[in-house]
Amino acid sequence: MGIQTRTLPLLLPFLHSSPRHVAHRRSLKLSANGILPTHSHTLLCRHFSNGSSAAQPVIGQDSVEVLGHTYPRDDVTNITPKILAKVGRNLHNQSHHPLWLIKERIKDHFYGAYTGRGNPLFSVHDNLSPVVTTEQNFDSLLIPADHPSRKRGDNYFLNRTTMLRAHTSAHQRELVRSGLDRFLLAGDVYRRDEIDATHYPVFHQMEGVRLFTNHELFSRVENGEDLSLFEAGGRRTAQKQQCHTLEAVKLVEHNLKSTLTRLVTSLFGKDLEVRWVDCYFPFTHPSFEMEVRFRGDWLEVLGCGVMEQELVNSAGAGNKLGWAFGLGLERLAMVLYSIPDIRLFWSQDPRFLQQFVLSDIHQPVSFQPLSKYPALHNDISFWLPEDERGREAGRESGRERYTENDFYELVRSIGGDLVEKVTLVDSFSHPNRTCEGRRHRARAGNQTPRGARPRSAVSHSPSRYGDIPLKQDVRVSDF
């Protein structure tokens, strides 16, 4: 793997030192659960600390405090101080921030296009707490118990029953239950993910929900009084759910696609080419992804669909049928404002933020690069135990075995937003083990400087590690 970072002037003496010397100083040895030994953790902290003097939240041995509330820790807790420090930043509510600009443009479109008696039909909710129950985040959205999205390795848990939301949809049921038929919801969401220019463990979503009664949906249809949202004895097909009539679903689908087409046209401009792709989401059926042709390429911008009736029923709105959509604010801002790296959204550098201080939220703006420092690379190697005893221990404890997200989280905890990219450079399996030996190389993002060659932190010879079959090399690249 390679780790790329964007540096500050105070770090230049280290970043311009020989990466080879740093790599050979000590190999990093990860245990099966992805935790570094103390001496290696100290070594990385010394080299990759971003120098920030800001106080970091303290996670106690027995509890975690988030937004003034205390939650008990247990064996599932995996929240880190780096992630906890992001909670409450609310970039989408920070005036003149690019994410705020996108959110305000979407709000402005819905406020202008959908009114009733002079008032906006859609309410906006952008300050709900990101701390939710696992029931809200998964069960309320009909996500199966064995669905991959529930994995501990992909989410941030405060404990077994409480977590940082992985999507704003975690609030759908509570808002519908409160009596809302039309609303927009925006907020920060949290997912453990890989490290590169387009992935970050905290990002921002905005979604919309619209529910229809029988009268609202069919009032403009000839003989609409004879039509119904629901039918008994129906069957689930690719076009509809078993309880819905086909005519109701087609009208809702048409309303959904027309609404979203008008939205993206207002964002990207007129004469926009749009296409719809069938897909699957646990909480909608039928489901679609919208793609737009922008600057010569097809770009996926959002997911949407007809809400699962079981979800609507559980929220106390069983006499209604509706649609929902969700989009990523960072994705739109990166495209519309030519922002090349998702980490820039967290920058507090005035040179970045002042570029988006506009007199009109619809005013065109294009990001101007800040850094002129070239890419540098550093390598790290570590061994992973992979034997039957380790697998059995993992199953007995109920804990998941090591995943790449464990290493990404470790890198983020130490290097912070200086880390630009982590790439797998080499993977080696002990040839004397029953597992097949393997080695592969991958590189993405910024290219290695011309003439540079991959360097291994330790020898590939496994003679000293006969009982530890898998070694991985990671690349550290600095800006």
CORLINWO-V941260 format. One record per backbone hydrogen bond with DSSP energy under -0.5 kcal/mol. NH is the residue of the N-H (numbers start at 1). CO is the residue of the C=O. If there is no record, write none. Layout:
NH|CO ; NH|CO
This chain:
2|474 ; 3|378 ; 3|475 ; 4|2 ; 4|421 ; 5|477 ; 6|418 ; 7|5 ; 11|8 ; 12|9 ; 14|11 ; 15|11 ; 16|12 ; 17|14 ; 22|18 ; 23|19 ; 24|20 ; 25|21 ; 25|22 ; 26|22 ; 28|381 ; 29|27 ; 30|28 ; 30|383 ; 31|35 ; 34|31 ; 37|29 ; 41|37 ; 42|38 ; 43|39 ; 44|40 ; 45|41 ; 46|42 ; 47|43 ; 48|44 ; 49|45 ; 59|57 ; 60|58 ; 60|63 ; 64|71 ; 66|64 ; 66|69 ; 69|66 ; 71|64 ; 73|62 ; 77|74 ; 78|157 ; 79|157 ; 84|80 ; 85|81 ; 86|83 ; 87|83 ; 87|84 ; 89|86 ; 93|90 ; 94|91 ; 95|93 ; 97|94 ; 101|97 ; 102|98 ; 103|99 ; 104|100 ; 105|101 ; 106|102 ; 107|103 ; 108|104 ; 109|105 ; 110|106 ; 111|107 ; 112|108 ; 113|109 ; 114|110 ; 115|113 ; 116|119 ; 119|116 ; 121|114 ; 122|114 ; 123|121 ; 123|182 ; 125|184 ; 132|130 ; 132|163 ; 134|161 ; 137|133 ; 138|134 ; 139|134 ; 140|135 ; 141|138 ; 142|139 ; 143|138 ; 144|142 ; 147|144 ; 150|147 ; 151|148 ; 154|151 ; 155|151 ; 155|152 ; 157|155 ; 158|162 ; 159|162 ; 162|159 ; 163|132 ; 164|156 ; 165|130 ; 170|167 ; 171|168 ; 172|169 ; 175|171 ; 176|172 ; 177|173 ; 178|174 ; 179|176 ; 180|175 ; 183|209 ; 184|123 ; 185|207 ; 186|125 ; 187|205 ; 189|203 ; 190|165 ; 191|201 ; 192|154 ; 196|194 ; 196|199 ; 199|196 ; 203|189 ; 205|187 ; 206|327 ; 207|185 ; 208|325 ; 209|183 ; 210|323 ; 211|181 ; 212|321 ; 217|213 ; 218|214 ; 219|215 ; 221|218 ; 224|221 ; 226|223 ; 227|224 ; 231|243 ; 237|240 ; 244|241 ; 245|229 ; 249|245 ; 250|246 ; 251|247 ; 252|248 ; 253|249 ; 254|250 ; 255|251 ; 256|252 ; 257|253 ; 258|254 ; 259|255 ; 260|256 ; 261|257 ; 262|258 ; 263|259 ; 264|260 ; 265|261 ; 266|262 ; 267|263 ; 268|264 ; 269|265 ; 273|293 ; 274|272 ; 275|291 ; 277|289 ; 279|287 ; 281|284 ; 284|281 ; 285|306 ; 287|279 ; 288|304 ; 289|277 ; 290|302 ; 291|275 ; 292|299 ; 293|273 ; 294|292 ; 294|297 ; 297|294 ; 299|292 ; 301|290 ; 302|290 ; 303|326 ; 304|288 ; 305|324 ; 306|286 ; 307|322 ; 308|283 ; 311|308 ; 312|308 ; 313|309 ; 314|310 ; 315|311 ; 315|312 ; 316|313 ; 317|312 ; 320|317 ; 321|212 ; 323|210 ; 324|305 ; 325|208 ; 326|303 ; 327|206 ; 328|301 ; 329|204 ; 329|327 ; 330|204 ; 332|328 ; 333|329 ; 334|330 ; 335|331 ; 336|332 ; 337|333 ; 338|335 ; 339|334 ; 340|338 ; 342|197 ; 344|341 ; 345|342 ; 346|343 ; 347|344 ; 352|349 ; 353|349 ; 354|350 ; 355|352 ; 356|353 ; 357|354 ; 358|356 ; 363|360 ; 367|337 ; 376|478 ; 378|476 ; 380|474 ; 382|472 ; 384|470 ; 391|387 ; 392|388 ; 393|389 ; 394|390 ; 395|391 ; 396|392 ; 397|393 ; 398|394 ; 399|394 ; 402|32 ; 406|403 ; 407|403 ; 408|404 ; 409|405 ; 410|406 ; 411|407 ; 412|408 ; 413|409 ; 414|410 ; 415|411 ; 416|411 ; 416|412 ; 418|415 ; 419|416 ; 420|4 ; 420|477 ; 421|4 ; 422|195 ; 423|2 ; 423|475 ; 425|423 ; 425|473 ; 426|473 ; 428|471 ; 429|438 ; 430|469 ; 433|430 ; 442|424 ; 452|449 ; 465|462 ; 466|463 ; 468|465 ; 470|384 ; 471|428 ; 471|469 ; 472|382 ; 473|426 ; 474|380 ; 475|423 ; 476|2 ; 476|378 ; 477|3 ; 477|475 ; 478|376 ; 479|5
